[in-house]
Amino acid sequence: MGRFINPFTDIGFKRIFGQEVSKPLLLDFLNNLLKGEKVITNLTFLDKEQPAAYKDDRSLIYDVFCETDEGERIIVEMQNREHPHFADRCIYYASQAISRQGEKGASWGYRINAVYMIAFINFFMDELDERFRTDVELVERQSGKVFSDKERFIFLQLPCFKKEAEDCDNDFERWIYVLKNMETLDRMPWAAKNSVFRRLAEIGEVSNMTKDEREKYDSALRHYRDTLVVMQGAADKGRAEGRAEANRSVARNLKAMGMSPAEIAKATGLSLKEIAKL
C-alpha cells in the first residue's frame, strides 16, 4: 500500500476533486488547465446525480459536476476502462447538462451557459491521435472559426504523458505528473514551495483517512486493480488471436505455393491438423 491514494479509483478521484474541503485543489487544477483563457474564482458543487427529466429518461451520474461563479457547468470524469462509445457518452453528458438548463414558459429565450466536459482517460482512445491533450469545440468547417463556445471537450490521455518530475514546465504538467504517479510517490513533489501540493499531500495521504473511508477506499482499489487485470487479459488475448491469424495467413500462402504440411508446420508453428483445415 502506497503512502498516497490512487487517484484513478472512484474514491480517490472524488476525494481529491469532488468534496467541499478539496475545492481549492479543483479550482487550481481547472485554472491551470484553462490558463490564458479564463480565471475561475469560485465553484459550487452540484448534485452529481441528475434526476430524470421525464418518465423514460435515465438519470445521469457524474464523477464531479460543478458550476462556476459565472454560471458555466463543468463535468470532470475519470475513465479507466475502454468504452466502445465513450466519445458519444461524453457528447450525451454535455448535451444533457445543456438541455437541462431550459426553463418553462415563453419568457425563456434559449440563453444557455457553457458546459465543459473534462475527461481523464487512462487508455488510448480510438478517436484521438497520440497527443496527451485534445481540445474539441464547435467550429465552422471551412474557416475553423469557433461557431459556439457553449460546448467544450477536453480529453486528457494519461498514457501519452511521458514527462518525469524534472521535465515538467508548469503547474498543469506538475498536476498531471502527480496524478499519474501519486500511488507510488514516497513524498509529494513541489509541496515545499506550493501550498496546493501541500494540501494535496494532506488530503491524499492514506493515513489521514478515517476507518470507514479506508474501508471504502480499499474496496475501490481492489475494483480498480481487477479492472486492470481484465483489461490486460483482453489485450493479451487480442494479441494472441492476432498472431494466430497471421500464422494462418502465412500457412495459406505457403500451402498455395506447394509447400508440404510438415514444412508449413515448422515455419508457422501450426499443427498438421490446423493446416489440413486451411
DRENVOPA-500919 format. One record per residue (C-alpha): residue number from 1; residue in one letter; x negated, y, z. Coordinates in nm, 3 decimals, always signed. Each point is the difference from the previous one (the first is absolute). Layout:
% DRENVOPA-500919
+-----+-----+---------+---------+---------+
!   n ! res !       u !       v !       w !
+-----+-----+---------+---------+---------+
! NUM !   A !       X !       Y !       Z !
...
+-----+-----+---------+---------+---------+
This chain:
% DRENVOPA-500919
+-----+-----+---------+---------+---------+
!   n ! res !       u !       v !       w !
+-----+-----+---------+---------+---------+
!   1 !   M !  +0.000 !  +0.000 !  +0.000 !
!   2 !   G !  -0.143 !  +0.337 !  -0.103 !
!   3 !   R !  -0.019 !  +0.310 !  +0.214 !
!   4 !   F !  +0.249 !  +0.187 !  -0.219 !
!   5 !   I !  +0.334 !  -0.106 !  -0.143 !
!   6 !   N !  +0.041 !  -0.119 !  -0.357 !
!   7 !   P !  +0.187 !  +0.283 !  -0.179 !
!   8 !   F !  +0.123 !  -0.240 !  -0.270 !
!   9 !   T !  +0.232 !  -0.168 !  +0.248 !
!  10 !   D !  +0.349 !  +0.140 !  +0.036 !
!  11 !   I !  -0.056 !  +0.086 !  +0.367 !
!  12 !   G !  -0.346 !  +0.146 !  -0.062 !
!  13 !   F !  +0.111 !  +0.220 !  -0.290 !
!  14 !   K !  +0.299 !  +0.141 !  +0.186 !
!  15 !   R !  -0.206 !  +0.052 !  +0.316 !
!  16 !   I !  -0.244 !  +0.219 !  -0.191 !
!  17 !   F !  +0.247 !  +0.189 !  -0.220 !
!  18 !   G !  +0.356 !  -0.066 !  +0.112 !
!  19 !   Q !  +0.045 !  +0.116 !  +0.360 !
!  20 !   E !  +0.045 !  +0.344 !  +0.153 !
!  21 !   V !  -0.327 !  -0.015 !  +0.192 !
!  22 !   S !  -0.192 !  -0.069 !  -0.322 !
!  23 !   K !  +0.161 !  +0.283 !  -0.199 !
!  24 !   P !  -0.325 !  +0.205 !  -0.003 !
!  25 !   L !  -0.172 !  -0.295 !  -0.168 !
!  26 !   L !  +0.263 !  -0.020 !  -0.272 !
!  27 !   L !  -0.011 !  +0.376 !  -0.051 !
!  28 !   D !  -0.377 !  -0.006 !  -0.036 !
!  29 !   F !  +0.006 !  -0.290 !  -0.243 !
!  30 !   L !  +0.272 !  +0.155 !  -0.219 !
!  31 !   N !  -0.169 !  +0.340 !  -0.007 !
!  32 !   N !  -0.326 !  -0.163 !  -0.109 !
!  33 !   L !  +0.188 !  -0.206 !  -0.259 !
!  34 !   L !  +0.166 !  +0.313 !  -0.141 !
!  35 !   K !  -0.292 !  +0.237 !  +0.057 !
!  36 !   G !  +0.003 !  +0.290 !  -0.245 !
!  37 !   E !  +0.370 !  -0.048 !  -0.072 !
!  38 !   K !  +0.184 !  +0.073 !  +0.323 !
!  39 !   V !  -0.034 !  +0.022 !  +0.376 !
!  40 !   I !  +0.251 !  -0.180 !  +0.220 !
!  41 !   T !  +0.032 !  +0.172 !  +0.338 !
!  42 !   N !  +0.255 !  -0.229 !  +0.161 !
!  43 !   L !  +0.184 !  -0.328 !  -0.053 !
!  44 !   T !  +0.320 !  -0.151 !  +0.129 !
!  45 !   F !  +0.030 !  -0.377 !  +0.007 !
!  46 !   L !  +0.324 !  -0.116 !  -0.159 !
!  47 !   D !  +0.178 !  -0.327 !  +0.068 !
!  48 !   K !  -0.198 !  -0.261 !  -0.192 !
!  49 !   E !  +0.314 !  -0.205 !  -0.057 !
!  50 !   Q !  +0.230 !  +0.192 !  -0.228 !
!  51 !   P !  +0.365 !  -0.110 !  +0.026 !
!  52 !   A !  +0.191 !  -0.121 !  -0.304 !
!  53 !   A !  +0.151 !  +0.286 !  -0.199 !
!  54 !   Y !  +0.297 !  -0.213 !  -0.111 !
!  55 !   K !  +0.149 !  -0.344 !  +0.059 !
!  56 !   D !  -0.225 !  -0.212 !  -0.221 !
!  57 !   D !  -0.312 !  +0.213 !  +0.042 !
!  58 !   R !  -0.307 !  -0.144 !  +0.171 !
!  59 !   S !  -0.157 !  +0.180 !  +0.291 !
!  60 !   L !  -0.360 !  +0.113 !  -0.052 !
!  61 !   I !  -0.280 !  -0.059 !  +0.249 !
!  62 !   Y !  -0.315 !  +0.205 !  -0.044 !
!  63 !   D !  -0.331 !  -0.044 !  +0.184 !
!  64 !   V !  -0.018 !  +0.375 !  +0.069 !
!  65 !   F !  +0.266 !  +0.253 !  -0.105 !
!  66 !   C !  -0.035 !  +0.366 !  +0.092 !
!  67 !   E !  +0.095 !  +0.352 !  -0.101 !
!  68 !   T !  -0.228 !  +0.302 !  -0.020 !
!  69 !   D !  +0.086 !  +0.341 !  +0.140 !
!  70 !   E !  +0.083 !  +0.103 !  -0.359 !
!  71 !   G !  +0.247 !  -0.284 !  -0.048 !
!  72 !   E !  -0.208 !  -0.239 !  -0.212 !
!  73 !   R !  +0.048 !  -0.369 !  +0.072 !
!  74 !   I !  -0.310 !  -0.217 !  +0.030 !
!  75 !   I !  +0.008 !  -0.379 !  -0.013 !
!  76 !   V !  -0.319 !  -0.183 !  +0.099 !
!  77 !   E !  -0.014 !  -0.372 !  -0.075 !
!  78 !   M !  -0.257 !  -0.273 !  +0.056 !
!  79 !   Q !  +0.024 !  -0.297 !  -0.238 !
!  80 !   N !  -0.231 !  -0.296 !  +0.063 !
!  81 !   R !  +0.153 !  -0.258 !  -0.230 !
!  82 !   E !  +0.041 !  +0.019 !  -0.375 !
!  83 !   H !  +0.357 !  +0.074 !  -0.103 !
!  84 !   P !  +0.114 !  -0.066 !  -0.360 !
!  85 !   H !  +0.208 !  +0.319 !  -0.008 !
!  86 !   F !  -0.188 !  +0.222 !  +0.246 !
!  87 !   A !  -0.003 !  +0.302 !  -0.234 !
!  88 !   D !  +0.378 !  -0.033 !  -0.046 !
!  89 !   R !  +0.042 !  -0.030 !  +0.376 !
!  90 !   C !  -0.194 !  +0.324 !  +0.055 !
!  91 !   I !  +0.215 !  +0.181 !  -0.259 !
!  92 !   Y !  +0.314 !  -0.137 !  +0.167 !
!  93 !   Y !  -0.112 !  +0.112 !  +0.347 !
!  94 !   A !  -0.088 !  +0.350 !  -0.119 !
!  95 !   S !  +0.318 !  +0.032 !  -0.205 !
!  96 !   Q !  +0.213 !  -0.104 !  +0.297 !
!  97 !   A !  -0.174 !  +0.259 !  +0.218 !
!  98 !   I !  +0.098 !  +0.257 !  -0.265 !
!  99 !   S !  +0.357 !  -0.115 !  -0.058 !
! 100 !   R !  +0.082 !  -0.010 !  +0.371 !
! 101 !   Q !  -0.066 !  +0.374 !  +0.018 !
! 102 !   G !  +0.327 !  +0.053 !  -0.186 !
! 103 !   E !  +0.270 !  +0.190 !  +0.181 !
! 104 !   K !  +0.375 !  -0.034 !  -0.031 !
! 105 !   G !  +0.204 !  +0.285 !  -0.138 !
! 106 !   A !  -0.015 !  +0.235 !  -0.297 !
! 107 !   S !  -0.237 !  +0.243 !  +0.170 !
! 108 !   W !  -0.303 !  -0.229 !  -0.036 !
! 109 !   G !  -0.197 !  +0.103 !  -0.307 !
! 110 !   Y !  -0.229 !  -0.306 !  -0.032 !
! 111 !   R !  -0.291 !  +0.170 !  +0.169 !
! 112 !   I !  -0.231 !  -0.272 !  +0.128 !
! 113 !   N !  -0.321 !  -0.009 !  +0.198 !
! 114 !   A !  -0.304 !  -0.183 !  -0.131 !
! 115 !   V !  -0.069 !  -0.362 !  +0.094 !
! 116 !   Y !  -0.355 !  -0.133 !  +0.030 !
! 117 !   M !  -0.051 !  -0.375 !  -0.013 !
! 118 !   I !  -0.345 !  -0.095 !  +0.134 !
! 119 !   A !  -0.088 !  -0.368 !  -0.031 !
! 120 !   F !  -0.301 !  -0.172 !  +0.153 !
! 121 !   I !  -0.051 !  -0.310 !  -0.216 !
! 122 !   N !  -0.222 !  -0.278 !  +0.129 !
! 123 !   F !  -0.025 !  -0.169 !  -0.342 !
! 124 !   F !  -0.052 !  +0.088 !  -0.365 !
! 125 !   M !  +0.326 !  +0.129 !  -0.149 !
! 126 !   D !  +0.067 !  -0.118 !  -0.356 !
! 127 !   E !  +0.137 !  +0.335 !  -0.115 !
! 128 !   L !  -0.315 !  +0.189 !  +0.105 !
! 129 !   D !  -0.360 !  +0.003 !  -0.116 !
! 130 !   E !  -0.289 !  -0.053 !  +0.241 !
! 131 !   R !  +0.002 !  +0.347 !  +0.149 !
! 132 !   F !  +0.047 !  +0.033 !  +0.376 !
! 133 !   R !  +0.251 !  +0.286 !  -0.022 !
! 134 !   T !  +0.271 !  +0.045 !  -0.262 !
! 135 !   D !  +0.243 !  +0.297 !  +0.004 !
! 136 !   V !  +0.324 !  -0.029 !  -0.195 !
! 137 !   E !  +0.233 !  +0.292 !  -0.077 !
! 138 !   L !  +0.285 !  +0.079 !  -0.238 !
! 139 !   V !  -0.170 !  +0.165 !  -0.298 !
! 140 !   E !  +0.101 !  +0.116 !  -0.347 !
! 141 !   R !  -0.145 !  -0.262 !  -0.232 !
! 142 !   Q !  -0.148 !  +0.212 !  -0.279 !
! 143 !   S !  -0.165 !  +0.273 !  +0.206 !
! 144 !   G !  -0.059 !  -0.185 !  +0.327 !
! 145 !   K !  +0.153 !  +0.297 !  +0.182 !
! 146 !   V !  +0.179 !  -0.083 !  +0.325 !
! 147 !   F !  +0.373 !  -0.016 !  -0.069 !
! 148 !   S !  +0.104 !  -0.027 !  +0.365 !
! 149 !   D !  -0.190 !  -0.017 !  +0.328 !
! 150 !   K !  +0.292 !  -0.157 !  +0.185 !
! 151 !   E !  -0.129 !  -0.357 !  -0.026 !
! 152 !   R !  -0.365 !  -0.091 !  +0.060 !
! 153 !   F !  -0.172 !  -0.336 !  +0.043 !
! 154 !   I !  -0.349 !  -0.048 !  +0.140 !
! 155 !   F !  -0.138 !  -0.354 !  -0.020 !
! 156 !   L !  -0.312 !  -0.085 !  +0.202 !
! 157 !   Q !  -0.154 !  -0.331 !  -0.110 !
! 158 !   L !  -0.213 !  -0.087 !  +0.300 !
! 159 !   P !  -0.209 !  -0.276 !  -0.170 !
! 160 !   C !  -0.127 !  +0.266 !  -0.242 !
! 161 !   F !  -0.149 !  +0.213 !  +0.279 !
! 162 !   K !  -0.364 !  -0.112 !  +0.025 !
! 163 !   K !  -0.168 !  +0.282 !  +0.195 !
! 164 !   E !  -0.194 !  -0.056 !  +0.320 !
! 165 !   A !  +0.016 !  +0.244 !  +0.291 !
! 166 !   E !  -0.308 !  +0.196 !  -0.107 !
! 167 !   D !  +0.140 !  +0.043 !  -0.353 !
! 168 !   C !  +0.327 !  +0.167 !  +0.105 !
! 169 !   D !  +0.003 !  +0.363 !  -0.113 !
! 170 !   N !  +0.315 !  +0.132 !  +0.169 !
! 171 !   D !  +0.253 !  -0.080 !  +0.273 !
! 172 !   F !  +0.239 !  -0.170 !  -0.239 !
! 173 !   E !  -0.268 !  -0.251 !  -0.099 !
! 174 !   R !  -0.093 !  -0.037 !  +0.368 !
! 175 !   W !  +0.362 !  -0.083 !  +0.076 !
! 176 !   I !  +0.006 !  -0.269 !  -0.266 !
! 177 !   Y !  -0.332 !  -0.145 !  +0.115 !
! 178 !   V !  +0.125 !  -0.027 !  +0.359 !
! 179 !   L !  +0.335 !  -0.152 !  -0.095 !
! 180 !   K !  -0.164 !  -0.256 !  -0.226 !
! 181 !   N !  -0.263 !  -0.102 !  +0.257 !
! 182 !   M !  +0.168 !  +0.081 !  +0.330 !
! 183 !   E !  +0.047 !  -0.353 !  +0.131 !
! 184 !   T !  -0.373 !  -0.075 !  -0.035 !
! 185 !   L !  -0.137 !  +0.325 !  +0.145 !
! 186 !   D !  -0.185 !  -0.001 !  +0.333 !
! 187 !   R !  +0.037 !  +0.377 !  +0.030 !
! 188 !   M !  +0.201 !  +0.266 !  -0.176 !
! 189 !   P !  -0.223 !  +0.193 !  -0.244 !
! 190 !   W !  +0.019 !  +0.382 !  +0.002 !
! 191 !   A !  +0.182 !  -0.003 !  +0.336 !
! 192 !   A !  -0.274 !  +0.210 !  +0.161 !
! 193 !   K !  +0.057 !  +0.289 !  -0.241 !
! 194 !   N !  +0.368 !  -0.038 !  -0.095 !
! 195 !   S !  +0.283 !  -0.001 !  +0.255 !
! 196 !   V !  +0.232 !  -0.178 !  -0.245 !
! 197 !   F !  -0.226 !  -0.304 !  -0.013 !
! 198 !   R !  -0.039 !  +0.012 !  +0.381 !
! 199 !   R !  +0.378 !  -0.012 !  +0.029 !
! 200 !   L !  +0.015 !  -0.280 !  -0.258 !
! 201 !   A !  -0.247 !  -0.199 !  +0.213 !
! 202 !   E !  +0.221 !  +0.045 !  +0.308 !
! 203 !   I !  +0.322 !  -0.100 !  -0.174 !
! 204 !   G !  -0.167 !  -0.280 !  -0.194 !
! 205 !   E !  -0.190 !  -0.166 !  +0.282 !
! 206 !   V !  +0.154 !  -0.338 !  +0.080 !
! 207 !   S !  -0.082 !  +0.031 !  +0.371 !
! 208 !   N !  +0.226 !  +0.308 !  +0.025 !
! 209 !   M !  +0.309 !  -0.203 !  -0.091 !
! 210 !   T !  +0.253 !  -0.108 !  +0.259 !
! 211 !   K !  +0.060 !  -0.372 !  +0.048 !
! 212 !   D !  +0.321 !  +0.018 !  -0.205 !
! 213 !   E !  -0.169 !  +0.199 !  -0.278 !
! 214 !   R !  -0.288 !  -0.248 !  -0.006 !
! 215 !   E !  +0.235 !  -0.298 !  -0.037 !
! 216 !   K !  +0.179 !  +0.165 !  -0.291 !
! 217 !   Y !  -0.330 !  +0.096 !  -0.160 !
! 218 !   D !  -0.141 !  -0.353 !  +0.035 !
! 219 !   S !  +0.312 !  -0.135 !  -0.173 !
! 220 !   A !  -0.032 !  +0.255 !  -0.280 !
! 221 !   L !  -0.371 !  -0.082 !  -0.038 !
! 222 !   R !  +0.076 !  -0.372 !  -0.037 !
! 223 !   H !  +0.261 !  +0.082 !  -0.265 !
! 224 !   Y !  -0.249 !  +0.219 !  -0.186 !
! 225 !   R !  -0.266 !  -0.271 !  +0.003 !
! 226 !   D !  +0.251 !  -0.261 !  -0.113 !
! 227 !   T !  +0.087 !  +0.229 !  -0.291 !
! 228 !   L !  -0.368 !  +0.021 !  -0.098 !
! 229 !   V !  -0.030 !  -0.379 !  +0.008 !
! 230 !   V !  +0.306 !  -0.039 !  -0.225 !
! 231 !   M !  -0.131 !  +0.264 !  -0.242 !
! 232 !   Q !  -0.345 !  -0.164 !  -0.015 !
! 233 !   G !  +0.159 !  -0.340 !  -0.057 !
! 234 !   A !  +0.208 !  +0.136 !  -0.287 !
! 235 !   A !  -0.307 !  +0.165 !  -0.153 !
! 236 !   D !  -0.207 !  -0.321 !  +0.031 !
! 237 !   K !  +0.282 !  -0.203 !  -0.155 !
! 238 !   G !  +0.029 !  +0.245 !  -0.289 !
! 239 !   R !  -0.374 !  -0.019 !  -0.067 !
! 240 !   A !  +0.004 !  -0.380 !  +0.015 !
! 241 !   E !  +0.296 !  -0.018 !  -0.240 !
! 242 !   G !  -0.176 !  +0.244 !  -0.231 !
! 243 !   R !  -0.316 !  -0.210 !  -0.006 !
! 244 !   A !  +0.201 !  -0.318 !  -0.064 !
! 245 !   E !  +0.184 !  +0.159 !  -0.292 !
! 246 !   A !  -0.327 !  +0.127 !  -0.143 !
! 247 !   N !  -0.144 !  -0.353 !  +0.017 !
! 248 !   R !  +0.307 !  -0.139 !  -0.174 !
! 249 !   S !  -0.033 !  +0.260 !  -0.274 !
! 250 !   V !  -0.366 !  -0.091 !  -0.054 !
! 251 !   A !  +0.091 !  -0.370 !  -0.001 !
! 252 !   R !  +0.264 !  +0.055 !  -0.270 !
! 253 !   N !  -0.256 !  +0.175 !  -0.220 !
! 254 !   L !  -0.261 !  -0.273 !  +0.054 !
! 255 !   K !  +0.260 !  -0.266 !  -0.073 !
! 256 !   A !  +0.095 !  +0.175 !  -0.325 !
! 257 !   M !  -0.369 !  +0.001 !  -0.096 !
! 258 !   G !  -0.008 !  -0.378 !  +0.035 !
! 259 !   M !  -0.199 !  -0.029 !  +0.322 !
! 260 !   S !  +0.059 !  -0.324 !  +0.191 !
! 261 !   P !  +0.210 !  +0.000 !  +0.319 !
! 262 !   A !  -0.304 !  -0.100 !  +0.208 !
! 263 !   E !  -0.201 !  +0.295 !  -0.133 !
! 264 !   I !  +0.292 !  +0.237 !  +0.059 !
! 265 !   A !  +0.037 !  -0.127 !  +0.356 !
! 266 !   K !  -0.369 !  +0.062 !  +0.063 !
! 267 !   A !  +0.018 !  +0.351 !  -0.144 !
! 268 !   T !  +0.320 !  +0.114 !  +0.175 !
! 269 !   G !  +0.031 !  -0.210 !  +0.314 !
! 270 !   L !  +0.347 !  -0.120 !  -0.106 !
! 271 !   S !  +0.091 !  -0.364 !  +0.045 !
! 272 !   L !  +0.048 !  -0.230 !  -0.300 !
! 273 !   K !  +0.368 !  -0.023 !  +0.092 !
! 274 !   E !  +0.036 !  +0.380 !  -0.010 !
! 275 !   I !  -0.181 !  +0.016 !  -0.334 !
! 276 !   A !  +0.226 !  -0.268 !  -0.147 !
! 277 !   K !  +0.305 !  +0.218 !  +0.077 !
! 278 !   L !  -0.137 !  +0.300 !  -0.192 !
+-----+-----+---------+---------+---------+
